[in-house]
Amino acid sequence: MRKWLLWTVIVGAVGCHSGVGDTCDARTACPEGLECSFPPPPRGDPVEDPLGVCDFPPRGEGEPCSQAADCQSALTCSNHFEPNTRYGRCVPRRGPDEACFQDRDCLTKCEGESGTALDGTCAG
């Protein structure tokens, strides 16, 4: 019984590790199916060898999302525009004078947004 339990713990710790959240950089690759995602560069002096995090690649148009950051940079998540929905689909960013939740929803900038509701307007 003890050998089985020990084997289960070892295999679970080694074999089930997905790699999501692991650190990565230019020399350390992520496991297959993941990519190294880097944070935005800090203002001022750029970091020479930044560390990233292994994550799933951004989703394309029409793919499921729970937030705009799940989508490719030219897209946003439709759940920002659909009341009472937790999940949405990656959709193109909105044009001038359309309602927005955050800057990421617009082709330009979201003005007048509170960050808690669909109360902003994409700048023209």
HELIX and SHEET records of a PDB file:
HELIX    1   1 ARG A    2  GLY A   15  1                                  14    
HELIX    2   2 ALA A   68  ASP A   70  5                                   3    
HELIX    3   3 SER A   78  HIS A   80  5                                   3    
HELIX    4   4 ASP A  103  ASP A  105  5                                   3    
SHEET    1   A 3 THR A  23  CYS A  24  0                                        
SHEET    2   A 3 GLY A  52  ASP A  55 -1                                        
SHEET    3   A 3 GLU A  35  SER A  37 -1                                        
SHEET    1   B 3 PRO A  64  CYS A  65  0                                        
SHEET    2   B 3 GLY A  88  PRO A  92 -1                                        
SHEET    3   B 3 LEU A  75  CYS A  77 -1                                        
SHEET    1   C 3 ALA A  99  CYS A 100  0                                        
SHEET    2   C 3 GLY A 120  CYS A 122 -1                                        
SHEET    3   C 3 CYS A 110  GLU A 111 -1                                        
END                                                                             
